[in-house]
């Protein structure tokens, strides 16, 4: 199951992370922004450490279950559910 942005993905992000990323034009709390596949993949790559700097800044970094939930939202049909 892919999950929903509002109930499954958005709650994974702390308010401090959202506030930190907004000035960088990374809108973790915006379904419209996050549902763009390129944006979601970029965020995921920073969450996993594939791209640096790793998110969230200073950790703690997401455990495998949270990463899987986010990845499933991007890749399991129906993808990018609101």
C-alpha angles and dihedrals in degrees: 000000000000099000132210129286093225099047104025111024108031093054089059090069120076118225090243089057092049091049092047094051100042094078087053089056092249105131105196092170096052118093090194092056098037094048090064101102094222092051093046092048091049091052091047092051090054091046092053095042093244085123125035139267094047118226138267094042109247093003156217086191122216118271120234094265093058092045090050092050091052093044092049090052088056100041113025117083125280086045127200097009115187 
